[in-house]
Amino acid sequence: MKIKNLLTRDTMSLSFEVFPPKTETSFESVKTATEEIAKIKPSFMSVTYGAGGGTSRYTLDIAKNIKQLYGVPTLAHLTCVSSTRETVQAKINEIADAGIQNVMALRGDIPAGLENADRSAWDYRYAIDLIRELKQSDADFCIGGACYPEIHPESANQKEDIMRLKEKVDAGCDFLTTQMFFDNNLLYNFLYKIREAGITVPIIPGIMPITNANQVERAIKLSGSFMPQRFKSLVDKFGSSPAAMKQAGIAYATDQIIDLYANGITNVHVYSMNKPDVAAKIKDNLSDIIEE
């Protein structure tokens, strides 16, 4: 099923993101974790691309397994930066041959050592290049893109960022998923601005449950996310107790999701970090809110 069709429903739903193994030796444990998340029947699951240097083959293997065993719609991530057109076209064909209808089109991180390289001759410099390629594919993909409520780290300002975002949507994005955020007001302000700019595709908020105090620094480094005082106080109080921090982090994420639902959002995407217990607890916390 195409994700854009799921997003037109008025019922509230929950989706989860998982990541593939970095190495072959960890494949079975990651496969088991993703299967446990699939068992709680999310509206869909996304599988990131080559996590931590892993190969893209694992992305497709995990996505196919979830889809075939549990019937959960899957969204396969695909990155393009520094790749050749032939390499990307081969990946697109593999995704189509696997029967996966949904692709998350991303630029991807610049490879180490190429940050200052001349990119003018690269086949793909930005996500929009990949979106156009996917749009021309005979596979008729449903295409997702990324957006940043707190501004893309490489944009000069939010106005420029939103202008670039509209270009991606106009190129063929069917929906957008946000970077993680910890203050819902940032999202509401962002939604107001992009709607004014003429971006009308569905926006899926991305929520990251922080269940370990060590995740905070990494989350800030990866996304530059603003940490509200309420969240900082939670980490200060419970961060030294793993069990308490896990419970508090799940409660904070659940509260964010409930507020989003209450304000008209119908689908929320949870960055589950391959933790079935966290995913299940959040889903259970929302059991009487989400309509199956």
Kinemage of the C-alpha trace (Angstrom):
@kinemage 1
@onewidth
@group {chain A} dominant
@subgroup {mainchain}
@vectorlist {calphas} color= white
{ca met a 1} P 0.000 0.000 0.000
{ca lys a 2} L 1.176 3.502 -0.784
{ca ile a 3} L 1.781 5.639 2.284
{ca lys a 4} L 0.113 8.670 0.727
{ca asn a 5} L -3.150 6.696 0.762
{ca leu a 6} L -2.737 5.885 4.458
{ca leu a 7} L -2.224 9.561 5.230
{ca thr a 8} L -5.556 10.620 3.758
{ca arg a 9} L -7.477 8.763 6.452
{ca asp a 10} L -9.038 10.678 9.329
{ca thr a 11} L -8.126 7.998 11.884
{ca met a 12} L -5.047 8.434 14.038
{ca ser a 13} L -2.166 6.049 13.503
{ca leu a 14} L 1.433 5.413 14.443
{ca ser a 15} L 4.431 4.363 12.365
{ca phe a 16} L 7.967 3.363 13.345
{ca glu a 17} L 11.452 3.729 11.904
{ca val a 18} L 14.028 0.952 12.172
{ca phe a 19} L 17.580 0.663 10.910
{ca pro a 20} L 19.410 -2.229 9.253
{ca pro a 21} L 22.453 -3.969 10.750
{ca lys a 22} L 25.921 -2.584 10.242
{ca thr a 23} L 27.390 -6.031 9.649
{ca glu a 24} L 26.255 -9.487 8.621
{ca thr a 25} L 26.967 -10.883 12.095
{ca ser a 26} L 24.322 -8.608 13.641
{ca phe a 27} L 21.720 -9.248 10.950
{ca glu a 28} L 19.681 -11.843 12.842
{ca ser a 29} L 19.397 -9.784 16.031
{ca val a 30} L 18.317 -6.694 14.087
{ca lys a 31} L 15.897 -8.765 12.004
{ca thr a 32} L 14.318 -10.123 15.193
{ca ala a 33} L 13.971 -6.640 16.687
{ca thr a 34} L 12.305 -5.260 13.568
{ca glu a 35} L 9.955 -8.236 13.452
{ca glu a 36} L 8.890 -7.600 17.050
{ca ile a 37} L 8.029 -4.018 16.121
{ca ala a 38} L 6.135 -5.208 13.038
{ca lys a 39} L 4.045 -7.502 15.253
{ca ile a 40} L 2.397 -4.521 16.972
{ca lys a 41} L 0.939 -3.563 13.582
{ca pro a 42} L 2.115 0.010 12.952
{ca ser a 43} L 0.525 1.865 10.040
{ca phe a 44} L 3.863 1.491 8.240
{ca met a 45} L 7.565 1.051 8.963
{ca ser a 46} L 10.501 2.870 7.422
{ca val a 47} L 13.933 1.295 7.077
{ca thr a 48} L 16.953 3.595 6.983
{ca tyr a 49} L 19.740 3.292 4.441
{ca gly a 50} L 23.022 1.609 5.304
{ca ala a 51} L 23.105 2.573 8.984
{ca gly a 52} L 26.549 3.451 10.304
{ca gly a 53} L 28.334 2.307 7.187
{ca gly a 54} L 26.224 -0.805 6.642
{ca thr a 55} L 25.307 -1.741 3.101
{ca ser a 56} L 22.071 -0.848 1.371
{ca arg a 57} L 21.395 -4.550 0.800
{ca tyr a 58} L 20.393 -4.889 4.437
{ca thr a 59} L 17.895 -2.051 4.065
{ca leu a 60} L 16.081 -3.941 1.351
{ca asp a 61} L 16.335 -7.294 3.166
{ca ile a 62} L 14.728 -5.876 6.314
{ca ala a 63} L 12.031 -4.012 4.373
{ca lys a 64} L 11.113 -7.110 2.349
{ca asn a 65} L 10.996 -9.304 5.444
{ca ile a 66} L 8.634 -6.957 7.315
{ca lys a 67} L 6.349 -6.650 4.319
{ca gln a 68} L 6.228 -10.341 3.454
{ca leu a 69} L 5.887 -11.795 6.962
{ca tyr a 70} L 3.600 -9.253 8.603
{ca gly a 71} L 1.931 -7.339 5.791
{ca val a 72} L 3.139 -4.010 7.170
{ca pro a 73} L 3.640 -1.380 4.442
{ca thr a 74} L 7.313 -0.465 4.234
{ca leu a 75} L 9.191 2.669 3.288
{ca ala a 76} L 12.737 2.059 2.039
{ca his a 77} L 15.209 4.899 2.486
{ca leu a 78} L 17.472 5.701 -0.448
{ca thr a 79} L 20.360 8.182 -0.507
{ca cys a 80} L 22.167 9.517 -3.530
{ca val a 81} L 25.011 11.851 -2.594
{ca ser a 82} L 28.301 11.082 -4.387
{ca ser a 83} L 26.677 8.034 -6.063
{ca thr a 84} L 26.700 7.505 -9.808
{ca arg a 85} L 23.493 7.492 -11.822
{ca glu a 86} L 24.084 3.828 -12.676
{ca thr a 87} L 24.401 2.865 -9.005
{ca val a 88} L 21.244 4.707 -7.998
{ca gln a 89} L 19.273 3.314 -10.937
{ca ala a 90} L 20.303 -0.205 -9.931
{ca lys a 91} L 19.051 0.435 -6.380
{ca ile a 92} L 15.772 1.822 -7.703
{ca asn a 93} L 15.289 -1.321 -9.798
{ca glu a 94} L 16.028 -3.540 -6.779
{ca ile a 95} L 13.429 -1.726 -4.694
{ca ala a 96} L 10.839 -2.024 -7.446
{ca asp a 97} L 11.626 -5.722 -8.001
{ca ala a 98} L 11.100 -6.314 -4.261
{ca gly a 99} L 7.557 -4.996 -4.586
{ca ile a 100} L 8.184 -2.019 -2.305
{ca gln a 101} L 6.083 0.949 -3.370
{ca asn a 102} L 7.377 3.626 -0.998
{ca val a 103} L 10.776 5.332 -1.093
{ca met a 104} L 12.219 7.970 1.222
{ca ala a 105} L 14.396 10.102 -1.047
{ca leu a 106} L 17.346 11.621 0.811
{ca arg a 107} L 20.578 13.289 -0.145
{ca gly a 108} L 22.457 11.516 2.627
{ca asp a 109} L 25.520 12.581 4.573
{ca ile a 110} L 28.553 13.775 2.657
{ca pro a 111} L 31.191 11.010 2.890
{ca ala a 112} L 34.113 11.713 5.189
{ca gly a 113} L 36.902 13.467 3.372
{ca leu a 114} L 34.617 14.892 0.674
{ca glu a 115} L 33.083 17.725 2.701
{ca asn a 116} L 35.054 20.342 0.735
{ca ala a 117} L 35.179 18.507 -2.575
{ca asp a 118} L 33.966 20.023 -5.831
{ca arg a 119} L 30.487 18.551 -6.241
{ca ser a 120} L 29.629 20.196 -9.538
{ca ala a 121} L 30.342 17.024 -11.532
{ca trp a 122} L 28.413 14.687 -9.217
{ca asp a 123} L 25.317 13.075 -10.720
{ca tyr a 124} L 23.386 13.814 -7.511
{ca arg a 125} L 24.084 16.821 -5.323
{ca tyr a 126} L 20.728 17.201 -3.571
{ca ala a 127} L 17.683 15.113 -2.676
{ca ile a 128} L 15.685 16.839 -5.417
{ca asp a 129} L 17.895 15.131 -8.010
{ca leu a 130} L 16.889 11.734 -6.641
{ca ile a 131} L 13.227 12.718 -6.373
{ca arg a 132} L 13.159 13.604 -10.067
{ca glu a 133} L 14.786 10.278 -10.921
{ca leu a 134} L 12.230 8.340 -8.870
{ca lys a 135} L 9.366 10.322 -10.370
{ca gln a 136} L 10.441 9.238 -13.839
{ca ser a 137} L 10.604 5.578 -12.826
{ca asp a 138} L 8.138 3.116 -14.320
{ca ala a 139} L 7.575 1.752 -10.798
{ca asp a 140} L 5.237 4.616 -9.856
{ca phe a 141} L 6.683 5.036 -6.354
{ca cys a 142} L 5.123 6.963 -3.508
{ca ile a 143} L 7.943 9.353 -2.635
{ca gly a 144} L 8.723 10.761 0.792
{ca gly a 145} L 11.111 13.548 1.705
{ca ala a 146} L 12.638 15.035 4.845
{ca cys a 147} L 11.896 18.418 6.389
{ca tyr a 148} L 13.284 20.363 9.324
{ca pro a 149} L 11.001 22.280 11.718
{ca glu a 150} L 14.099 23.946 13.182
{ca ile a 151} L 15.799 24.626 9.783
{ca his a 152} L 18.156 22.429 7.812
{ca pro a 153} L 21.674 22.847 9.281
{ca glu a 154} L 23.061 23.874 5.868
{ca ser a 155} L 20.409 26.517 5.126
{ca ala a 156} L 21.142 30.192 5.664
{ca asn a 157} L 17.707 30.840 7.172
{ca gln a 158} L 14.267 29.274 7.426
{ca lys a 159} L 12.862 31.244 4.495
{ca glu a 160} L 15.500 29.742 2.197
{ca asp a 161} L 14.957 26.317 3.719
{ca ile a 162} L 11.208 26.414 3.054
{ca met a 163} L 11.816 27.617 -0.514
{ca arg a 164} L 14.061 24.599 -1.144
{ca leu a 165} L 11.488 22.349 0.495
{ca lys a 166} L 8.778 23.566 -1.876
{ca glu a 167} L 11.059 22.785 -4.798
{ca lys a 168} L 11.348 19.197 -3.533
{ca val a 169} L 7.587 18.893 -3.209
{ca asp a 170} L 7.016 20.362 -6.657
{ca ala a 171} L 9.517 17.841 -8.029
{ca gly a 172} L 7.351 14.962 -6.833
{ca cys a 173} L 7.337 14.416 -3.054
{ca asp a 174} L 4.030 12.901 -1.925
{ca phe a 175} L 4.641 13.488 1.798
{ca leu a 176} L 7.282 14.805 4.197
{ca thr a 177} L 8.596 13.451 7.491
{ca thr a 178} L 10.167 15.818 9.982
{ca gln a 179} L 13.461 15.633 11.767
{ca met a 180} L 13.053 14.904 15.487
{ca phe a 181} L 11.910 17.752 17.724
{ca phe a 182} L 11.118 18.027 21.425
{ca asp a 183} L 8.886 21.095 21.511
{ca asn a 184} L 5.607 20.744 19.602
{ca asn a 185} L 5.232 24.506 19.264
{ca leu a 186} L 8.198 24.453 16.883
{ca leu a 187} L 6.277 22.087 14.621
{ca tyr a 188} L 3.051 24.106 14.735
{ca asn a 189} L 4.929 27.256 13.792
{ca phe a 190} L 6.689 25.399 10.974
{ca leu a 191} L 3.408 24.007 9.630
{ca tyr a 192} L 1.896 27.485 9.517
{ca lys a 193} L 4.857 28.800 7.517
{ca ile a 194} L 5.018 25.991 4.980
{ca arg a 195} L 1.269 26.069 4.341
{ca glu a 196} L 1.579 29.775 3.669
{ca ala a 197} L 4.369 28.950 1.219
{ca gly a 198} L 2.017 26.642 -0.700
{ca ile a 199} L 3.292 23.274 0.573
{ca thr a 200} L 0.148 21.179 0.957
{ca val a 201} L 1.404 17.568 1.065
{ca pro a 202} L 0.934 15.614 4.326
{ca ile a 203} L 3.537 16.249 7.021
{ca ile a 204} L 4.415 13.396 9.393
{ca pro a 205} L 5.973 14.570 12.670
{ca gly a 206} L 8.982 12.517 13.760
{ca ile a 207} L 9.296 11.808 17.481
{ca met a 208} L 12.410 10.414 19.157
{ca pro a 209} L 11.859 8.790 22.575
{ca ile a 210} L 14.948 9.596 24.652
{ca thr a 211} L 15.246 6.613 26.979
{ca asn a 212} L 18.910 6.998 27.895
{ca ala a 213} L 20.630 10.162 29.074
{ca asn a 214} L 23.514 9.475 26.690
{ca gln a 215} L 21.118 9.889 23.766
{ca val a 216} L 20.616 13.573 24.521
{ca glu a 217} L 24.048 14.716 23.390
{ca arg a 218} L 23.873 12.545 20.283
{ca ala a 219} L 20.393 13.839 19.394
{ca ile a 220} L 21.573 17.429 19.650
{ca lys a 221} L 24.657 16.683 17.566
{ca leu a 222} L 22.682 14.918 14.841
{ca ser a 223} L 19.756 17.294 14.560
{ca gly a 224} L 20.604 20.483 16.439
{ca ser a 225} L 17.244 20.077 18.171
{ca phe a 226} L 16.133 22.599 20.751
{ca met a 227} L 15.755 21.012 24.173
{ca pro a 228} L 13.003 22.727 26.203
{ca gln a 229} L 13.587 23.280 29.899
{ca arg a 230} L 10.894 20.742 30.754
{ca phe a 231} L 12.874 18.081 28.942
{ca lys a 232} L 16.193 19.178 30.456
{ca ser a 233} L 14.672 18.918 33.923
{ca leu a 234} L 13.501 15.405 33.159
{ca val a 235} L 17.023 14.341 32.160
{ca asp a 236} L 18.575 16.084 35.188
{ca lys a 237} L 16.185 14.312 37.544
{ca phe a 238} L 16.088 10.806 36.065
{ca gly a 239} L 19.178 10.559 33.842
{ca ser a 240} L 21.274 8.697 36.410
{ca ser a 241} L 18.698 5.897 36.756
{ca pro a 242} L 18.358 3.846 33.545
{ca ala a 243} L 14.942 2.427 34.478
{ca ala a 244} L 13.524 5.787 35.566
{ca met a 245} L 14.962 7.591 32.526
{ca lys a 246} L 13.465 5.006 30.202
{ca gln a 247} L 10.033 5.365 31.776
{ca ala a 248} L 10.229 9.169 31.790
{ca gly a 249} L 11.459 9.304 28.189
{ca ile a 250} L 8.588 7.119 26.994
{ca ala a 251} L 6.126 9.270 28.955
{ca tyr a 252} L 7.539 12.465 27.413
{ca ala a 253} L 7.303 11.064 23.873
{ca thr a 254} L 3.771 9.792 24.548
{ca asp a 255} L 2.739 13.223 25.803
{ca gln a 256} L 4.142 14.829 22.644
{ca ile a 257} L 2.213 12.398 20.452
{ca ile a 258} L -1.072 12.915 22.313
{ca asp a 259} L -0.713 16.672 21.935
{ca leu a 260} L -0.078 16.255 18.199
{ca tyr a 261} L -3.172 14.109 17.789
{ca ala a 262} L -5.221 16.608 19.773
{ca asn a 263} L -4.124 19.345 17.385
{ca gly a 264} L -5.160 17.639 14.171
{ca ile a 265} L -2.172 15.444 13.305
{ca thr a 266} L -3.320 11.993 12.142
{ca asn a 267} L -0.036 10.087 11.793
{ca val a 268} L 3.079 10.283 13.941
{ca his a 269} L 6.367 8.581 13.099
{ca val a 270} L 8.487 7.271 15.979
{ca tyr a 271} L 12.245 6.847 15.678
{ca ser a 272} L 12.222 3.595 17.629
{ca met a 273} L 15.990 2.865 17.478
{ca asn a 274} L 15.168 -0.847 16.992
{ca lys a 275} L 13.767 -1.075 20.531
{ca pro a 276} L 10.632 -3.256 20.444
{ca asp a 277} L 9.850 -2.700 24.113
{ca val a 278} L 9.866 1.084 23.685
{ca ala a 279} L 7.729 0.887 20.543
{ca ala a 280} L 5.239 -1.469 22.209
{ca lys a 281} L 4.945 0.676 25.335
{ca ile a 282} L 4.244 3.828 23.333
{ca lys a 283} L 1.652 1.988 21.240
{ca asp a 284} L 0.063 0.616 24.410
{ca asn a 285} L -0.039 4.091 25.975
{ca leu a 286} L -2.125 5.188 22.996
{ca ser a 287} L -4.314 2.081 22.738
{ca asp a 288} L -7.610 3.869 23.361
{ca ile a 289} L -6.611 6.896 21.273
{ca ile a 290} L -5.461 5.211 18.090
{ca glu a 291} L -8.262 3.719 16.039
{ca glu a 292} L -7.207 0.371 14.661
